[in-house]
Amino acid sequence: MKRDSRLSNVLHALLHMAEMEGPATSESLAQAMQTNPVVVRRLMAGLRYAGFVTSAKGHGGGWVLSCPLADITLRDIHEALGAPTLLAISNRVESPGCVVEQSVNAALSDAFAAAEEVLLARLGQVTLAQLSADFHQRMVAGGHSHKDFSHEQL
């Protein structure tokens, strides 16, 4: 099963955007995310609807953050992306009448729900400002200055 990396990709893009002087085009974000600009526009649409980014068309246009990084949690971004499934494992559903399958599925469903609850709570505790501070700390620890920032160094 292919893993869903939309949350990670969008967080990556948002941190790049926070470092930029002006708007980021879908093309430049797609390059950083190693995807297609159409994918970026779809992802950003949910963020725009949630009020985290705005966009402008035309020459000099693109995507910009529309609120402080401290006001946005990882959970907020997850929800703006449509709250995709967090766990890649699921129950067997081939024999719904089988009491063994019912028992196993009940136990697993409880465990999956508990794990998702913990993960969502943790995502709600981490802000983009915290990620940005960690990123900057890693840059300095790696011997780079703020002016050295580029995608290739990350």
Contact map, one row per residue, 1 for C-alpha under 8 A:
1110000000000000000000000000000000000000000000000000000000000000000000000000000000000001000000000000000000000000000000000000000000000000000000000000000000
1111000000000000000000000000000000000000000000000000000000000000000000000000000000000000000000000000000000000000000000000000000000000000000000000000000000
1111100000000000000000000000000000000000000000000000000000000000000000000000000000000001000000000000000000000000000000000000000000000000000000000000000000
0111111000000000000000000000000000000000000000000000000000000000000000000000000000000000000000000000000000000000000000000000000000000000000000000000000000
0011111110000000000000000000000000000000000000000000000000000000000000000000000000000000000000000000000000000000000000000000000000000000000000000000000000
0001111111000000000000000000000000000000001000000000000000000000000000000000000010000000000000000000000000000000000000000000000000000000000000000000000000
0001111111100000000000000000000000000000000000000000000000000000000000000000110010000000000000000000000000000000000000000000000000000000000000000000000000
0000111111110000000000000000000000000000000000000000000000000000000000000000000000000000000000000000000000000000000000000000000000000000000000000000000000
0000111111111000000000000000000010000000000000000000000000000000000000000000000000000000000000000000000000000000000000000000000000000000000000000000000000
0000011111111100000000000000000010000000001000000000000000000000000000000000000000000000000000000000000000000000000000000000000000000000000000000000000000
0000001111111110000000000000000000000000000000000000000000000000000000000100100000000000000000000000000000000000000000000000000100000000000000000000000000
0000000111111111000000000000000010000000000000000000000000000000000000000000000000000000000000000000000000000000000000000000000000000000000000000000000000
0000000011111111100000000000100110000000000000000000000000000000000000000000000000000000000000000000000000000000000000000000000000000000000000000000000000
0000000001111111110000000000000000000000000000000000000000000000100000000000000000000000000000000000000000000000000000000000000000000000000000000000000000
0000000000111111111000000000000000000000000000000000000000000000000000000000000000000000000000000000000000000000000000000000000100110000000000000000000000
0000000000011111111100000000000000000000000000000000000000000000000000000000000000000000000000000000000000000000000000000000000000000000000000000000001000
0000000000001111111100110000000000000000000000000000000000000011100000000000000000000000000000000000000000000000000000000000000000000000000000000000000000
0000000000000111111100000000000000000000000000000000000000000000100000000000000000000000000000000000000000000000000000000000000000000000000000000000000000
0000000000000011111110000000000000000000000000000000000000000000000000000000000000000000000000000000000000000000000000000000000000000000000000000000000000
0000000000000001111111110000000000000000000000000000000000000000000000000000000000000000000000000000000000000000000000000000000000000000000000000000000000
0000000000000000001111100000000000000000000000000000000000000000000000000000000000000000000000000000000000000000000000000000000000000000000000000000000000
0000000000000000000111110000000000000000000000000000000000000001000000000000000000000000000000000000000000000000000000000000000000000000000000000000000000
0000000000000000100111111000000000000000000000000000000000011111000000000000000000000000000000000000000000000000000000000000000000000000000000000000000000
0000000000000000100101111101100000000000000000000000000000001111000000000000000000000000000000000000000000000000000000000000000000000000000000000000000000
0000000000000000000000111111100000000000000000000000000000001110000000000000000000000000000000000000000000000000000000000000000000000000000000000000000000
0000000000000000000000011111110000001101100000000000000000000110000000000000000000000000000000000000000000000000000000000000000000000000000000000000000000
0000000000000000000000001111111000011000000000000000000000000000000000000000000000000000000000000000000000000000000000000000000000000000000000000000000000
0000000000000000000000011111111100000000000000000000000000000000000000000000000000000000000000000000000000000000000000000000000000000000000000000000000000
0000000000001000000000011111111110001001000000000000000000000000000000000000000000000000000000000000000000000000000000000000000000000000000000000000000000
0000000000000000000000000111111111111011000000000000000000000000000000000000000000000000000000000000000000000000000000000000000000000000000000000000000000
0000000000000000000000000011111111110000000000000000000000000000000000000000000000000000000000000000000000000000000000000000000000000000000000000000000000
0000000000001000000000000001111111100000000000000000000000000000000000000000000000000000000000000000000000000000000000000000000000000000000000000000001000
0000000011011000000000000000111111100000000000000000000000000000000000000000000000000000000000000000000000000000000000000000000000000000000000000000000000
0000000000000000000000000000011111110000000000000000000000000000000000000000000000000000000000000000000000000000000000000000000000000000000000000000000000
0000000000000000000000000000011111111011000000000000000000000000000000000000000000000000000000000000000000000000000000000000000000000000000000000000000000
0000000000000000000000000010011001111111000000000000000000000000000000000000000000000000000000000000000000000000000000000000000000000000000000000000000000
0000000000000000000000000110110000111111100000000000000000000000000000000000000000000000000000000000000000000000000000000000000000000000000000000000000000
0000000000000000000000000100000000011111110000000000000000000000000000000000000000000000000000000000000000000000000000000000000000000000000000000000000000
0000000000000000000000000000010000111111111000000000000000000000000000000000000000000000000000000000000000000000000000000000000000000000000000000000000000
0000000000000000000000000100110000111111111100000000000000000000000000000000000000000000000000000000000000000000000000000000000000000000000000000000000000
0000000000000000000000000100000000001111111110000000000000000000000000000000000000000000000000000000000000000000000000000000000000000000000000000000000000
0000000000000000000000000000000000000111111111000000000000000000000000000000000000000000000000000000000000000000000000000000000000000000000000000000000000
0000010001000000000000000000000000000011111111100000000000000000000000000000000010000000000000000000000000000000000000000000000000000000000000000000000000
0000000000000000000000000000000000000001111111110000100000000000000000000000000000000000000000000000000000000000000000000000000000000000000000000000000000
0000000000000000000000000000000000000000111111111000000000000000000000000000000000000000000000000000000000000000000000000000000000000000000000000000000000
0000000000000000000000000000000000000000011111111100000000000000000000000000000111000000000000000000000000000000000000000000000000000000000000000000000000
0000000000000000000000000000000000000000001111111111100000000000000000000000100110000000000000000000000000000000000000000000000000000000000000000000000000
0000000000000000000000000000000000000000000111111111111000000000000000000000000000000000000000000000000000000000000000000000000000000000000000000000000000
0000000000000000000000000000000000000000000011111111000000000000000000000000000100000000000000000000000000000000000000000000000000000000000000000000000000
0000000000000000000000000000000000000000000001111111100000000000000000000000000100000000000000000000000000000000000000000000000000000000000000000000000000
0000000000000000000000000000000000000000000000111111110000000000011000000000000000000000000000000000000000000000000000000000000000000000000000000000000000
0000000000000000000000000000000000000000000000111111110000000000111000010000000000000000000000000000000000000000000000000000000000000000000000000000000000
0000000000000000000000000000000000000000000100110111111000000011111000000000000000000000000000000000000000000000000000000000000000000000000000000000000000
0000000000000000000000000000000000000000000000010011111100000011110000000000000000000000000000000000000000000000000000000000000000000000000000000000000000
0000000000000000000000000000000000000000000000010000111110001111000000000000000000000000000000000000000000000000000000000000000000000000000000000000000000
0000000000000000000000000000000000000000000000000000011111001110000000000000000000000000000000000000000000000000000000000000000000000000000000000000000000
0000000000000000000000000000000000000000000000000000001111111100000000000000000000000000000000000000000000000000000000000000000000000000000000000000000000
0000000000000000000000000000000000000000000000000000000111111000000000000000000000000000000000000000000000000000000000000000000000000000000000000000000000
0000000000000000000000000000000000000000000000000000000011111000000000000000000000000000000000000000000000000000000000000000000000000000000000000000000000
0000000000000000000000100000000000000000000000000000000011111100000000000000000000000000000000000000000000000000000000000000000000000000000000000000000000
0000000000000000000000111000000000000000000000000000001111111110000000000000000000000000000000000000000000000000000000000000000000000000000000000000000000
0000000000000000000000111100000000000000000000000000001110011111000000000000000000000000000000000000000000000000000000000000000000000000000000000000000000
0000000000000000100000111100000000000000000000000000111100001111100000000000000000000000000000000000000000000000000000000000000000000000000000000000000000
0000000000000000100001110000000000000000000000000000111000000111110000000000000000000000000000000000000000000000000000000000000000000000000000000000000000
0000000000000100110000000000000000000000000000000001110000000011111100000000000000000000000000000000000000000000000000000000000000000000000000000000000000
0000000000000000000000000000000000000000000000000011110000000001111100000000000000000000000000000000000000000000000000000000000000000000000000000000000000
0000000000000000000000000000000000000000000000000011100000000000111110110000000000000000000000000000000000000000000000000000000000000000000000000000000000
0000000000000000000000000000000000000000000000000000000000000000111111110000000000000000000000000000000000000000000000000000000010000000000000000000000000
0000000000000000000000000000000000000000000000000000000000000000001111110000000000000000000000000000000000000000000000000000001110000000000000000000000000
0000000000000000000000000000000000000000000000000000000000000000000111111000000000000000000000000000000000000000000000000000001111000000000000000000000000
0000000000000000000000000000000000000000000000000000000000000000001111111000000000000000000000000000000000000000000000000000001100000000000000000000000000
0000000000000000000000000000000000000000000000000001000000000000001111111101100000000000000000000000000000000000000000000000001110000000000000000000000000
0000000000000000000000000000000000000000000000000000000000000000000001111111100000000000000000000000000000000000000000000011111100000000000000000000000000
0000000000100000000000000000000000000000000000000000000000000000000000011111110000000000000000000000000000000000000000000011111100000000000000000000000000
0000000000000000000000000000000000000000000000000000000000000000000000001111111000000000000000000000000000000000000000011011000000000000000000000000000000
0000000000000000000000000000000000000000000000000000000000000000000000011111111100000000000000000000000000000000000000000001000000000000000000000000000000
0000001000100000000000000000000000000000000000100000000000000000000000011111111110000000000000000000000000000000000000000000000000000000000000000000000000
0000001000000000000000000000000000000000000000000000000000000000000000000111111111110000000000000000000000000000000000000000000000000000000000000000000000
0000000000000000000000000000000000000000000000000000000000000000000000000011111111110000000000000000000000000000000000000000000000000000000000000000000000
0000000000000000000000000000000000000000000001101100000000000000000000000001111111100000000000000000000000000000000000000000000000000000000000000000000000
0000011000000000000000000000000000000000001001100000000000000000000000000000111111110000000000000000000000000000000000000000000000000000000000000000000000
0000000000000000000000000000000000000000000001000000000000000000000000000000011111110000000000000000000000000000000000000000000000000000000000000000000000
0000000000000000000000000000000000000000000000000000000000000000000000000000011111111000000000000000000000000000000000000000000000000000000000000000000000
0000000000000000000000000000000000000000000000000000000000000000000000000000011011111100000000000000000000000000000000000000000000000000000000000000000000
0000000000000000000000000000000000000000000000000000000000000000000000000000000000111111000000000000000000000000000000000000000000000000000000000000000000
0000000000000000000000000000000000000000000000000000000000000000000000000000000000011111000000000000000000000000000100000000000000000000000000000000000000
0000000000000000000000000000000000000000000000000000000000000000000000000000000000001111110000000000000000000001000100000000000000000000000000000000000000
1010000000000000000000000000000000000000000000000000000000000000000000000000000000001111110000000000000000000000000000000000000000000000000000000000000000
0000000000000000000000000000000000000000000000000000000000000000000000000000000000000011111000000000000000000000000000000000000000000000000000000000000000
0000000000000000000000000000000000000000000000000000000000000000000000000000000000000011111100000000000000000000000000000000000000000000000000000000000000
0000000000000000000000000000000000000000000000000000000000000000000000000000000000000000111110000000000010011000000000000000000000000000000000000000000000
0000000000000000000000000000000000000000000000000000000000000000000000000000000000000000011111100000100010000000000000000000000000000000000000000000000000
0000000000000000000000000000000000000000000000000000000000000000000000000000000000000000001111110000100000000000000000000000000000000000000000000000000000
0000000000000000000000000000000000000000000000000000000000000000000000000000000000000000000111110000000000000000000000000000000000000000000000000000000000
0000000000000000000000000000000000000000000000000000000000000000000000000000000000000000000111111100100000000000000000000000000000000000000000000000000000
0000000000000000000000000000000000000000000000000000000000000000000000000000000000000000000011111110110000000000000000000000000000000000000000000000000000
0000000000000000000000000000000000000000000000000000000000000000000000000000000000000000000000111110110000000000000000000000000000000000000000000000000000
0000000000000000000000000000000000000000000000000000000000000000000000000000000000000000000000111111110000000000000000000000000000000000000000000000000000
0000000000000000000000000000000000000000000000000000000000000000000000000000000000000000000000011111111000000000000000000000000000000000000000000000000000
0000000000000000000000000000000000000000000000000000000000000000000000000000000000000000000000000111111100000000000000000000000000000000000000000000000000
0000000000000000000000000000000000000000000000000000000000000000000000000000000000000000000110111111111110000000000000000000000000000000000000000000000000
0000000000000000000000000000000000000000000000000000000000000000000000000000000000000000000000011111111111000000000000000000000000000000000000000000000000
0000000000000000000000000000000000000000000000000000000000000000000000000000000000000000000000000011111111100000000000000000000000000000000000000000000000
0000000000000000000000000000000000000000000000000000000000000000000000000000000000000000000000000001111111110000000000000000000000000000000000000000000000
0000000000000000000000000000000000000000000000000000000000000000000000000000000000000000001100000000111111111000000000000000000000000000000000000000000000
0000000000000000000000000000000000000000000000000000000000000000000000000000000000000000000000000000011111111100000000000000000000000000000000000000000000
0000000000000000000000000000000000000000000000000000000000000000000000000000000000000000000000000000001111111110000000000000000000000000000000000000000000
0000000000000000000000000000000000000000000000000000000000000000000000000000000000000000001000000000000111111111000000000000000000000000000000000000000000
0000000000000000000000000000000000000000000000000000000000000000000000000000000000000000001000000000000011111111100000000000000000000000000000000000000000
0000000000000000000000000000000000000000000000000000000000000000000000000000000000000000000000000000000001111111110000000000000000000000000000000000000000
0000000000000000000000000000000000000000000000000000000000000000000000000000000000000000000000000000000000111111111000000000000000000000000000000000000000
0000000000000000000000000000000000000000000000000000000000000000000000000000000000000010000000000000000000011111111100000000000000000000000000000000000000
0000000000000000000000000000000000000000000000000000000000000000000000000000000000000000000000000000000000001111111110000000000000000000000000000000000000
0000000000000000000000000000000000000000000000000000000000000000000000000000000000000000000000000000000000000111111111000000000000000000000000000000000000
0000000000000000000000000000000000000000000000000000000000000000000000000000000000000000000000000000000000000011111111100000000000000000000000000000000000
0000000000000000000000000000000000000000000000000000000000000000000000000000000000000110000000000000000000000001111111110000000000000000000000000000000000
0000000000000000000000000000000000000000000000000000000000000000000000000000000000000000000000000000000000000000111111111000000000000000000000000000000000
0000000000000000000000000000000000000000000000000000000000000000000000000000000000000000000000000000000000000000011111111100000000000000000000000000000000
0000000000000000000000000000000000000000000000000000000000000000000000000000000000000000000000000000000000000000001111111110000000000000000000000000000000
0000000000000000000000000000000000000000000000000000000000000000000000000010000000000000000000000000000000000000000111111111000000000000000000000000000000
0000000000000000000000000000000000000000000000000000000000000000000000000010000000000000000000000000000000000000000011111111100000000000000000000000000000
0000000000000000000000000000000000000000000000000000000000000000000000000000000000000000000000000000000000000000000001111111110000000000000000000000000000
0000000000000000000000000000000000000000000000000000000000000000000000001110000000000000000000000000000000000000000000111111110000000000000000000000000000
0000000000000000000000000000000000000000000000000000000000000000000000001111000000000000000000000000000000000000000000011111111000000000000000000000000000
0000000000000000000000000000000000000000000000000000000000000000000000001100000000000000000000000000000000000000000000001111111000000000000000000000000000
0000000000000000000000000000000000000000000000000000000000000000000000001100000000000000000000000000000000000000000000000111111101100000000000000000000000
0000000000000000000000000000000000000000000000000000000000000000000011111100000000000000000000000000000000000000000000000001111111100000000000000000000000
0000000000100010000000000000000000000000000000000000000000000000000011111100000000000000000000000000000000000000000000000000011111110000000000000000000000
0000000000000000000000000000000000000000000000000000000000000000000111010000000000000000000000000000000000000000000000000000001111111000000000000000000000
0000000000000000000000000000000000000000000000000000000000000000000001000000000000000000000000000000000000000000000000000000011111111100000000000000000000
0000000000000010000000000000000000000000000000000000000000000000000000000000000000000000000000000000000000000000000000000000011111111110000000000000000000
0000000000000010000000000000000000000000000000000000000000000000000000000000000000000000000000000000000000000000000000000000000111111111000000000000000000
0000000000000000000000000000000000000000000000000000000000000000000000000000000000000000000000000000000000000000000000000000000011111111100000000000000000
0000000000000000000000000000000000000000000000000000000000000000000000000000000000000000000000000000000000000000000000000000000001111111110000000000000000
0000000000000000000000000000000000000000000000000000000000000000000000000000000000000000000000000000000000000000000000000000000000111111111000000000000000
0000000000000000000000000000000000000000000000000000000000000000000000000000000000000000000000000000000000000000000000000000000000011111111100000100000000
0000000000000000000000000000000000000000000000000000000000000000000000000000000000000000000000000000000000000000000000000000000000001111111110000000000000
0000000000000000000000000000000000000000000000000000000000000000000000000000000000000000000000000000000000000000000000000000000000000111111111000000000000
0000000000000000000000000000000000000000000000000000000000000000000000000000000000000000000000000000000000000000000000000000000000000011111111111100000000
0000000000000000000000000000000000000000000000000000000000000000000000000000000000000000000000000000000000000000000000000000000000000001111111111100000000
0000000000000000000000000000000000000000000000000000000000000000000000000000000000000000000000000000000000000000000000000000000000000000111111110000000000
0000000000000000000000000000000000000000000000000000000000000000000000000000000000000000000000000000000000000000000000000000000000000000011111110000000000
0000000000000000000000000000000000000000000000000000000000000000000000000000000000000000000000000000000000000000000000000000000000000000001111111000000000
0000000000000000000000000000000000000000000000000000000000000000000000000000000000000000000000000000000000000000000000000000000000000000001111111111100000
0000000000000000000000000000000000000000000000000000000000000000000000000000000000000000000000000000000000000000000000000000000000000000001100111111100000
0000000000000000000000000000000000000000000000000000000000000000000000000000000000000000000000000000000000000000000000000000000000000001001100011111100000
0000000000000000000000000000000000000000000000000000000000000000000000000000000000000000000000000000000000000000000000000000000000000000000000011111100000
0000000000000000000000000000000000000000000000000000000000000000000000000000000000000000000000000000000000000000000000000000000000000000000000011111110000
0000000000000000000000000000000000000000000000000000000000000000000000000000000000000000000000000000000000000000000000000000000000000000000000011111111010
0000000000000000000000000000000000000000000000000000000000000000000000000000000000000000000000000000000000000000000000000000000000000000000000000001111111
0000000000000001000000000000000100000000000000000000000000000000000000000000000000000000000000000000000000000000000000000000000000000000000000000000111111
0000000000000000000000000000000000000000000000000000000000000000000000000000000000000000000000000000000000000000000000000000000000000000000000000000011111
0000000000000000000000000000000000000000000000000000000000000000000000000000000000000000000000000000000000000000000000000000000000000000000000000000111111
0000000000000000000000000000000000000000000000000000000000000000000000000000000000000000000000000000000000000000000000000000000000000000000000000000011111
